[in-house]
Amino acid sequence: MIKKVLFGLLFLMTLSFVPLISVQAFEVMDIDDNRAAPVMKMKGIQTDDWTLQYKLKGKNLYIECVIPDFSLAKKEKGGDGYVLVEMNGQAAAEMHQAAFIMKGLPPGKHSITIRPVPYDGTPTVETIDFDIEIQE
C-alpha cells in the first residue's frame, strides 16, 4: 500500500476550462508546486488502483489524486493520461495535474466523479465518486 503525506496545498494559478460544462460556472485551478500553503485535514478515498483526497472549504473543493505508475502530464510531454472531472454527471474539466481546486462551486448537493483517462485508450482504472454539499 502506498501512503502519501500531504505537506500542504500549494500556490494557485488559473487553468483554462474545457468547454464541456453546462451547469453553473465555477473555476478550476492547478496547484503550482513553487510555493507551499497551510496543510488542511482532507478526507481520503482509496481503490485498489489509486487514492483520492479532498477537502471542502466554503465554496472551494481541494482535490489531490495519487495514481501509481500514471503520469498526469500532457501527451506532448510524455504523460500517460489525464484526470476527467465530472460534476453532477457532466464533464467539468480535464486535469493534467494531480492536485487542483474547484473554486466557486454553486450552493447545493453535488455528485463529483474523478476518472483517470489514459491517452492510449487502455481500460481505465476505477473511478472515484463522492458527494458534497455547498452551503448558501
N, C-alpha and C positions, 0 to 999 in steps of 0.2 A: 504494500500500500504506500502510495506516495503522499507525503504530508507536506503542506506548504504553509509557511507562516507569513501572514500579511504584515509588512512593516509599515504600511500606510498607503493611503491614496495619494496620488501624485498630481503635480501641476497640470492644469487643464488647457487644451487647445481645441478650437472649433473643428468639427468634422462636417463635411458636406453630406447632405441626406441622399439616400437612394430614393428616387421619386416613386415609391410604391405604396405609400400610406395614404388612406383616405379618411382616417379618424382624425380627431383634433391634433394639430401640430404640436410637437414637442421637439426638444433639441437633444441630439446625441453627440457626445464629446469623447474623443480619445483621452487617455491619460498619458501624459508625457513623463518619462522617467528621469527628467533632468532635475526636478525639484520634488522633495517629499512633503507630504501634508500629514496631519494627525491621523493616527490609527483609529478605526471605528470597529465596534463589535459587529460582526457580519454573520448571517445565517448561512449554513452550508448544505448543499445537496450533493450526494455522490452516487454515481452509477458505477457499473463495472469498468467503464471506459474512461471516465473523466469526472471532474469535480467543478462545481459552480458555487461561488459565494456571493451573497448580495446583502445590501443594506438599503432600507428605505428611510430617507431623511427628508421630511416635508414633502415636496412635490418632485424630489430627485431620487432616482434609483441607481445606486452604485453597484456594478457587476464586475466580477473577476472570474475568468474561466481558466482552469488548469487542465490542459489536454496533452497527455504524454505523447511524444513522437508525432506531433501535428503542429507544424509551423503556421502561424496566422499572419504570414506576410503576403503581400500581393504576388500574383503569379509571376510577374516580371522579375521579382526579387527572389524567386526560388521557393516561394511558400507552398504549403500543401493545400491550403484552402482558407475559408473564412467562416465566421460565425453569422448565421442568419438570425436576426432578432425579430420576433413576431409579437404583436400586442393585439389581444382580442381577435386572434385568427387572421390578422392581416400583416403582411411583411412591413417592417418598420425601418430596418437598416441592415446593411452588410458590414460587419466589423472585421478589420484586418489586424486587430489588436486584442489581447486577452483581457484588458481592463478598460472599462468605459462607463460613461454616465448617461442615463436617460434623464434629461432635465426638463422641468416644467410640465410634468405629466398632468392631465386633466383630473379633476376630482372624480371619485367613484371607484368601483371594483374593476380590476383589470386582470386578465389572464396573460402571462408572459411565457413565451416559448423560446428557448435558445437551442439552435441546431447547428452543429459543425457540418460544413459542406465542403467536401474535397473537390479540387479542380478537376481531377481525373475521372470523376463520376463513379468511383467505387462506392459500395454501400456505406452510408453514413453511420456513425456511432449513434447511440441512443440520444434522443432529445431530452432536455430537462424542461419541465413545465412547473410553474408556480403561480400563485395568485397573490395580488397585493391590493390594498385599498388606500387610496389617496383621500385624505380629509379635505373638506372645504377650506 
